Amino acid sequence: MEVKRKKGKPLITDYEYLRDSRYFAQIDESIKDIGAKELTELGAEEIKSAYRGLYFTADKKTLYRINYTSRLISRVVAPVFSFACPDTDTLYRIAKQIRWSDFFSKNKTFAVAANVANSKINHSKFASLRLKDAIVDSLLYKAGLRPDVSIEDPDVLLNLYINNDQAVISIDTSGGSLHKRGYREEAVSAPMQETVAAAIIRLTQWDGSVPIYDPMCGSGTLLCEALMHFCRIPAGIFRKKFGFEILPDFDATVWEQIKKEADANIKQLPEGLIAGSDISEQAVYISKTNLLGLHFGPNVRITQSDFSSLPVLENQIIIANPPYGIRMGKHQNLNVFHKKLGDFLKQKCNQSAAYIYFGDRAYVKKMGLKASWKKPIQAGGLDGRLVKYEMY
Ligand SMILES: C[S@@+](CC[C@H](N)C(=O)[O-])C[C@H]1O[C@@H](n2cnc3c(N)ncnc32)[C@H](O)[C@@H]1O
């Protein structure tokens, strides 16, 4: 297995993740607490919080399970090699010593996502270019391979992180962000990210014992995530490939087994348990289209309605992401809108609990309702708040 150069130093083959089974899960800072719980449920161990992510240890099975079923994690990277990196020449020299043929076979394309902070190398683009050069030169010289760069759909996605002049080169075991579930074919102008919608559903603790309703469903992201959660549909069910499939220790039998186990868990959605509406005809069409792409999606009823004209929504969980100024345009009078929404909850939603995600927290106080709790959720550049109201 150990291949030596004809001349010079031996190639680096002692990959970190193989040595210590330690991985890094990227996740939005504000949902890290529930992300850590989800990782534990999926079998991860030694979970430690770090900037914008969670370190954890896992065996192969667990790594595949996390990638396939996690609803909150954005991606999982496997550290390959860490080293002191004061300049790009060092980056090039060290990176060239990694035995890249372990990760690349013929005709594989690749891309590098780089992030630099507090370091002498202060251009992530330049750093990623040097790493690409090192990989291409090394593969050509050592293995006669000429990999192409593909930004859109790379087979091998690498992650370069340089902080305080320390570099870590990792393989993205997810192979691109896990929030791209594959059900969202279309979106309204301010769609919610799937991982954030999943976090909101988790925070409602909805267990299917009462119906769940979104009165401003937009592209239906909250409804789709509620469906996937209730029916236990693996979040990655539509993904064509995962980054871990190119790892040298990839075990196709274990992967098949994990997939089978998770898919066997899927359960039916009774009609009437999940429903929603929106004032916009286009949003209704988009929600229906997205739901149709999911198992049991036709069991979710979507109608066109102004929320204030809806019949009573008693003894339900209500989820909503009202319009907000930053993305929706300031033309609407959002103060009045939120006052009306508060009145609607008070007057028509007896015995229900509502979880409203405000993209702009300034509107929380316009609701005229006492909150049970508030949780900051920063997403897509917004400093939003998830607020729970109980109409008991
Ligand atoms: C921020 S978007 C919701 C985005 C949604 N969570 C998603 O992921 O696509 C707000 C939605 O509220 C809808 N809306 C605005 N005013 C409404 C009203 N009076 N009644 C019902 N829906 C309304 C808009 O049409 C828009 O789809």
The ligand as a Gaussian input file, in Angstrom:
#p B3LYP/6-31G(d) Opt

LIG

0 1
 C      -40.723000      35.276000       3.705000
 S      -41.916000      34.554000       2.676000
 C      -42.044000      32.927000       3.295000
 C      -40.944000      32.092000       2.783000
 C      -41.124000      30.622000       3.083000
 N      -40.867000      30.304000       4.477000
 C      -40.217000      29.811000       2.179000
 O      -39.353000      29.086000       2.654000
 O      -40.325000      29.927000       0.949000
 C      -43.405000      35.283000       3.194000
 C      -44.637000      34.793000       2.478000
 O      -45.764000      35.438000       3.068000
 C      -46.757000      35.585000       2.054000
 N      -47.735000      36.600000       2.499000
 C      -47.594000      37.941000       2.526000
 N      -48.708000      38.515000       3.007000
 C      -49.593000      37.521000       3.285000
 C      -50.902000      37.471000       3.827000
 N      -51.559000      38.578000       4.143000
 N      -51.488000      36.257000       3.974000
 C      -50.839000      35.120000       3.636000
 N      -49.603000      35.110000       3.121000
 C      -48.971000      36.286000       2.964000
 C      -45.948000      35.972000       0.835000
 O      -46.682000      35.717000      -0.343000
 C      -44.693000      35.112000       1.002000
 O      -44.820000      33.909000       0.263000

